[in-house]
Amino acid sequence: MSLNVSATLVQQAAAGDVDEHAFAEMIHHSLPYAWGIVEKLAHSVHQEGEEWANYAVAPPSEQSRAQLLRVVGEMPFGVRWSGTLS
């Protein structure tokens, strides 16, 4: 599974100064299933005041599971992961 990374983002990464908003947009467009799950979890924590959030629904396909695994490795947004991806 590949990410759709713009040349600008590649240049920023090479310089060690990646625009966080641009990075988030790249993840959003490259990994839409995983982005939707993270968005739901973030909403539970930040908007509903939950201490933590859990999404215990199995991914509908191997491609969706792969997106979840990829997003765990790519996201530096202050998210602390717990548990496993079943």
N, C-alpha and C positions, 0 to 999 in steps of 0.2 A: 504494500500500500504506500503510495507516494503522496507527498504534500505538494500543493501548488504554491511554490515559493517564488515570489517576484525577484527580479534581478536587484531591485533596490534593497529588499530585505536581505538578500545574500550579501550585498555590499556592506550593509549595516552590521551583519553578523561578523563579517571579516574584520571590521573595525572595532568590534566589541561593544557596539552601542545600538542595540535593537530597539526600535520603537515598539513599546508593549501593545499599543492599540493595533498597529499593523500586524504584529505577531498573532494577536487574538483573532483578527479578521481572517488571517491565513488559516488558522486552525478551524474557525467557523465554517469556511468554505471547503476546506479539504476533508474534514471529518464531521459531516453534518449530524450523523446519528449520535456520535459521542458528544458533540457540542450540545445537543438537545438535552442529554442526560445531565451533563455538568451544569447547564443552565438551570434545570429543575432543582438540582441539589443546592446550588448557590442561592436560588430564590428562597428555598426552605430555611437556609441559615441566615441570610442577610435581610430578607423582607419579612419573614414570619417569626424571626427571633429564636429559631431553634438553636440548640447548642451544637448539634451535629445533624447530618442528614444521611439517609440510607436509601438506596434504590435497589431493591431485591428482585427485580424482574430480569429473567434470563434474556440475553440478546436474541433477537429473532433469527439471526443468521451468523455464519462464521465471519462474514465481512463486517457485520456490526460488532462482533466480539473483537475483531482485529482493530477496529477503530477505537474501541475502549482501551485496549492495551496500548495503542499508539499514543492516545491522548494522555495517558498516565505518564508516559515517558517524556512528553513534550511540554506539559503545562507548568509554568513557574509562577502561577497566580496566587500564591499563599494558600494553596489547597493542600491539606494534609490527608493523604490517602490511608485508609484502614481496611483491612479485610482482603478478600480475594475477588477476582472476577471469575464467576463460575460459568 
